[in-house]
Amino acid sequence: GGADSVVRHDYVDVVPAIRVNILKPTMSFQQGQTVKISAYGADSYEWSPASMVDNATEQSVMVTPPYSGTHKLYVTGTQGSCTGSDSIEIMTTNKPLNDDMCDALLIKHGGWIGSYSNEFAAAEENEPAPDEGDCLAPMTWCVEGGVHNSLWFYFYGPETGIASLRTTGMDNQIAVYRADTCTEIIKDSLVAANDDYTLAELAATLDAVSVTPGAKYFVQIDGSFGGEKGTFVLYFYAYPTGSDEFEATDLKNASLSVYPNPGRDVFNIRMVNALSTDVDIILYNLNGQLIMRKSFCNVPGELFTRIDLSREASGIYHLRVIDGNRVMNRKIVKE
């Protein structure tokens, strides 16, 4: 049905020693968790300090740092008479203060609330979530597997009877529940939800939600796209948000634009003001599997290309563009 070929020059290095590698130079996770770390490039391995791992002589080890903070884990690999070594920096921290529903933080309207990270947050047992469906439809989240790493807040309905919640900084999803106590938060108490405010702005925003003055409401903000982690900025208003309050979403002026989106088969990708002459375009499906990768050299500041998803199933895909030290992410919705 067709053929293809790839030519690689200087693809195999002939070296006088082995190279032992841990694929990630750093790793962060919540204190108390156990994480699997693997090394490659040798026949046998020795990890240190041995007290951090379950078996210091295996290729893959289960790592449990003894306390919160920064730790260094080393591995030495042996193949015949050759050795090589590598290390990984592990940073652990305690979970966010408002990770659980009953630890929600009080917020008051007036604009900017603060910056929050869901890096070490986790889903609670029986934690509610909106129905999954259309990413742009009210009262729903995208089809991404429910709750992943949500943070919780609460507020009392403003006298205006309006509550607007805006987030920026990362791809997230948001929900508001009407409840007097944290134990009363259930799916049936949902009053508002949103995943993508627009296709150009994937951070969630709820505009002009009708609320009862003085009544208590809980806010759930979760990482979208299957559990995105990062830092978001939260804003809370007692009036409808105007279009001038949102960052520019004009695709023609964006550093990276994808169109049409949603689309059916072929998607256009346009990037301006490239920082590097070498650019990688990578596409993953919702399960994190690599679908496509394109590499471009000698990019003259602007790049235009197309990707063909005619053979892929309908759904949501994650586009990642690596431009030097800059990484840009976009959702692609195939109808």
matplotlib code that plots the C-alpha trace (Angstrom):
import matplotlib.pyplot as plt

x = [0.0, 3.0, 6.6, 8.7, 12.3, 14.4, 18.2, 20.2, 23.8, 26.2, 23.4, 25.5, 28.3, 31.4, 32.8, 35.4, 33.1, 29.5, 26.9, 24.5, 21.4, 18.4, 16.0, 15.0, 17.5, 14.9, 11.6, 9.0, 6.3, 4.4, 6.2, 5.1, 4.7, 6.8, 7.9, 9.6, 12.9, 14.9, 18.5, 19.7, 22.9, 24.5, 24.2, 24.2, 23.5, 24.2, 22.1, 22.9, 21.9, 20.5, 18.1, 16.0, 15.3, 13.7, 16.5, 19.8, 21.0, 18.0, 17.7, 14.4, 13.9, 11.0, 12.1, 10.7, 12.5, 12.6, 11.6, 10.3, 13.0, 15.6, 17.4, 20.1, 20.0, 23.0, 23.4, 26.5, 26.2, 28.7, 29.1, 32.1, 35.1, 33.4, 31.4, 29.3, 27.2, 24.3, 22.2, 18.7, 17.5, 14.3, 12.2, 9.4, 6.9, 3.7, 0.4, -1.3, -3.2, -6.4, -6.1, -9.2, -12.7, -12.8, -9.6, -11.0, -9.6, -11.9, -11.7, -13.3, -14.3, -12.4, -10.2, -6.9, -6.9, -3.4, -1.3, -1.8, 0.0, -1.7, 1.7, 1.2, -2.5, -4.5, -8.1, -10.0, -12.1, -15.6, -14.6, -17.4, -16.9, -19.2, -20.3, -17.9, -18.8, -18.3, -15.2, -16.9, -20.3, -21.5, -21.9, -19.4, -15.7, -13.8, -13.7, -10.5, -11.1, -12.8, -10.9, -7.1, -5.4, -7.9, -7.6, -10.6, -11.8, -15.1, -16.8, -20.1, -22.4, -21.8, -24.6, -24.8, -26.0, -23.2, -19.9, -17.3, -14.3, -11.4, -8.1, -5.0, -1.6, -2.4, -5.0, -7.5, -11.1, -13.4, -16.7, -18.8, -21.0, -23.7, -23.2, -23.1, -20.4, -17.8, -19.6, -22.6, -20.6, -22.1, -22.6, -26.2, -25.1, -23.2, -24.3, -21.7, -18.8, -16.4, -13.3, -12.2, -13.4, -12.4, -10.4, -7.6, -7.7, -7.8, -7.7, -11.2, -13.4, -17.0, -18.7, -21.6, -22.8, -26.1, -25.6, -27.6, -26.2, -24.6, -24.9, -21.8, -20.3, -17.3, -15.0, -13.1, -10.2, -8.6, -5.8, -7.3, -6.0, -5.9, -4.3, -2.3, 0.0, 1.3, 0.5, -2.6, -3.7, -7.3, -9.5, -12.9, -15.4, -18.8, -19.9, -19.7, -16.2, -15.8, -14.0, -11.3, -10.4, -9.2, -5.9, -5.9, -7.2, -6.7, -5.1, -3.4, -1.5, -0.7, 2.8, 1.3, -2.0, -3.8, -6.7, -9.3, -9.9, -12.1, -11.4, -11.8, -8.6, -6.0, -4.9, -2.7, 0.0, 1.5, 4.2, 5.7, 8.6, 10.5, 13.2, 15.3, 16.1, 15.3, 11.7, 10.0, 6.3, 5.0, 1.4, 0.1, -3.3, -5.3, -3.5, -0.2, 0.9, 3.1, 1.1, 3.4, 6.7, 8.1, 11.5, 12.4, 15.9, 16.9, 13.5, 13.6, 11.6, 8.2, 7.0, 3.9, 3.1, 0.1, -0.7, -3.0, -5.2, -7.5, -6.4, -6.8, -10.0, -12.1, -11.3, -8.8, -5.1, -2.3, 0.1, 3.5, 5.8, 9.4, 11.1, 14.5, 13.8, 10.2, 7.5, 4.0, 1.0, -2.3, -5.4, -6.5, -10.1, -10.8, -14.5]
y = [0.0, 2.4, 2.8, 5.2, 5.4, 7.4, 8.1, 8.8, 10.1, 9.7, 7.9, 5.3, 6.5, 4.2, 5.1, 3.6, 3.4, 2.6, 5.3, 4.6, 6.8, 7.6, 9.2, 12.1, 14.4, 15.5, 14.2, 15.7, 13.9, 14.0, 12.9, 9.4, 8.2, 5.4, 5.9, 3.6, 4.8, 2.8, 3.0, 1.9, 1.0, -1.7, -5.4, -4.8, -1.9, -0.5, 2.3, 4.5, 5.5, 2.0, 3.1, 5.0, 2.0, -1.4, -3.3, -1.6, -4.0, -4.0, -2.1, -0.6, 0.3, 1.6, 4.8, 6.1, 9.3, 9.3, 12.9, 15.9, 17.9, 17.4, 14.1, 12.8, 9.2, 7.7, 4.6, 2.8, 0.4, -2.3, -4.2, -6.5, -4.4, -1.0, 1.1, 4.3, 6.3, 8.8, 10.5, 11.9, 14.8, 13.9, 16.6, 15.7, 17.9, 17.6, 17.8, 21.3, 22.6, 22.7, 19.3, 17.8, 19.1, 19.7, 21.7, 24.2, 27.8, 30.8, 33.3, 36.7, 38.5, 41.6, 40.3, 38.6, 35.8, 34.2, 31.6, 27.9, 24.7, 21.3, 19.6, 17.3, 17.2, 14.0, 12.9, 11.9, 8.8, 9.5, 13.0, 14.4, 15.7, 17.0, 14.8, 14.5, 15.6, 18.7, 20.7, 24.0, 23.1, 24.4, 22.0, 19.5, 18.7, 17.2, 13.4, 12.9, 10.4, 12.5, 14.0, 13.9, 16.5, 19.0, 21.9, 23.2, 26.7, 28.1, 31.5, 33.1, 34.4, 38.1, 40.6, 41.1, 37.5, 37.0, 35.0, 34.9, 32.7, 33.0, 31.0, 31.5, 29.8, 26.2, 23.8, 23.2, 22.5, 24.1, 23.3, 25.0, 23.2, 24.6, 23.1, 24.3, 21.8, 19.8, 16.6, 17.8, 18.2, 15.8, 15.7, 16.8, 20.0, 21.1, 24.6, 25.4, 23.8, 24.5, 23.0, 25.2, 28.8, 29.0, 26.9, 29.5, 29.8, 26.3, 27.6, 27.3, 30.3, 30.6, 33.8, 35.3, 32.3, 33.0, 32.5, 33.2, 36.1, 34.8, 31.1, 28.9, 27.5, 25.2, 25.5, 22.6, 23.3, 20.2, 19.6, 19.1, 16.9, 13.8, 15.4, 18.4, 19.7, 23.2, 26.6, 28.6, 32.1, 32.5, 35.5, 36.0, 38.8, 39.7, 40.8, 39.5, 39.4, 41.5, 40.4, 43.0, 41.2, 38.1, 37.7, 38.2, 35.1, 36.3, 33.3, 35.6, 37.3, 34.1, 32.7, 29.3, 28.7, 25.6, 25.8, 24.7, 23.4, 21.5, 19.9, 16.7, 15.6, 18.1, 20.8, 23.8, 24.7, 28.2, 29.5, 33.0, 34.5, 31.2, 31.3, 28.6, 27.5, 23.9, 23.1, 19.8, 19.2, 16.2, 14.8, 12.5, 10.9, 11.2, 8.1, 9.7, 7.6, 9.2, 9.6, 11.8, 13.7, 16.3, 18.0, 21.1, 22.6, 26.1, 27.7, 31.3, 32.7, 31.5, 28.0, 26.7, 23.0, 20.6, 17.4, 14.8, 13.0, 11.3, 7.9, 8.7, 8.3, 11.2, 12.7, 15.0, 15.1, 16.9, 18.9, 19.9, 22.3, 22.5, 25.7, 25.8, 26.3, 27.1, 24.4, 25.3, 23.0, 23.0, 20.7, 19.5, 18.3, 15.9, 15.7]
z = [0.0, 0.0, 1.1, 3.1, 4.2, 6.6, 6.2, 9.3, 9.2, 12.2, 14.0, 15.7, 18.0, 18.5, 21.9, 24.2, 27.2, 28.0, 28.8, 31.7, 31.6, 33.7, 31.2, 33.4, 35.1, 37.7, 39.1, 41.4, 43.4, 46.6, 49.8, 50.8, 47.3, 45.8, 42.2, 39.7, 38.2, 35.6, 34.2, 30.8, 29.1, 31.2, 32.2, 35.9, 38.2, 41.7, 43.2, 46.1, 48.7, 48.9, 51.7, 49.2, 46.9, 47.3, 45.6, 44.9, 42.2, 39.9, 36.6, 37.8, 41.4, 43.5, 45.1, 48.4, 49.8, 53.6, 54.0, 52.1, 50.2, 47.5, 47.2, 44.8, 43.6, 41.9, 39.7, 38.5, 35.6, 34.6, 31.3, 31.1, 32.4, 31.5, 33.9, 33.6, 36.0, 36.1, 38.7, 39.2, 41.4, 43.2, 44.8, 47.1, 48.8, 50.9, 49.1, 48.7, 51.6, 49.6, 47.9, 49.6, 49.6, 53.3, 53.1, 50.6, 50.8, 51.2, 48.3, 48.1, 44.9, 43.7, 40.9, 41.3, 44.0, 43.6, 41.9, 42.8, 41.7, 41.4, 40.9, 43.9, 44.2, 43.8, 43.5, 46.6, 46.9, 45.6, 44.6, 42.3, 38.8, 36.0, 33.2, 30.3, 26.8, 24.6, 25.8, 25.1, 26.4, 29.8, 32.7, 31.1, 31.1, 28.1, 27.9, 29.8, 32.6, 35.3, 38.3, 38.3, 40.6, 41.7, 44.2, 46.1, 47.1, 48.5, 48.4, 49.6, 46.9, 46.2, 46.8, 43.0, 42.6, 40.1, 40.3, 37.6, 37.9, 35.5, 35.3, 33.2, 33.0, 32.2, 30.6, 33.4, 34.1, 36.7, 38.5, 41.1, 43.6, 45.9, 49.4, 53.0, 54.1, 52.3, 53.1, 51.1, 47.8, 45.3, 41.6, 42.0, 43.7, 40.5, 39.4, 36.8, 34.9, 32.0, 30.4, 27.5, 27.5, 23.8, 21.5, 21.7, 25.5, 27.1, 30.7, 32.2, 32.9, 34.2, 33.2, 35.1, 37.1, 38.9, 42.7, 45.8, 47.9, 51.1, 50.1, 50.2, 47.0, 46.5, 43.5, 42.0, 39.6, 38.0, 35.5, 32.0, 29.2, 31.3, 34.3, 33.3, 36.0, 36.5, 38.0, 37.3, 38.3, 39.7, 39.4, 41.1, 40.1, 41.3, 37.8, 34.2, 32.8, 29.7, 26.6, 27.3, 30.5, 28.6, 26.9, 23.2, 21.4, 17.8, 16.1, 13.6, 16.4, 18.4, 18.6, 17.7, 16.0, 14.8, 12.4, 11.7, 15.2, 15.6, 12.2, 10.3, 8.6, 7.9, 10.4, 9.7, 12.1, 12.0, 14.3, 14.2, 16.1, 16.5, 19.1, 17.5, 14.0, 15.1, 15.8, 16.7, 16.3, 18.3, 18.5, 21.2, 21.6, 24.9, 26.3, 25.8, 22.9, 20.2, 17.0, 14.9, 15.1, 12.6, 12.9, 11.1, 10.7, 9.7, 10.5, 9.4, 12.3, 10.9, 10.3, 8.4, 8.1, 8.0, 9.8, 8.4, 10.9, 8.3, 9.5, 13.2, 15.3, 16.2, 19.6, 21.4, 20.6, 22.3, 20.1, 21.6, 19.7, 21.0, 19.9, 21.6, 25.3, 24.7, 24.8, 23.5, 23.9, 22.2, 22.1, 18.7, 18.4, 15.5, 14.7]

ax = plt.figure().add_subplot(projection="3d")
ax.plot(x, y, z, "-o")
ax.set_aspect("equal")
plt.show()
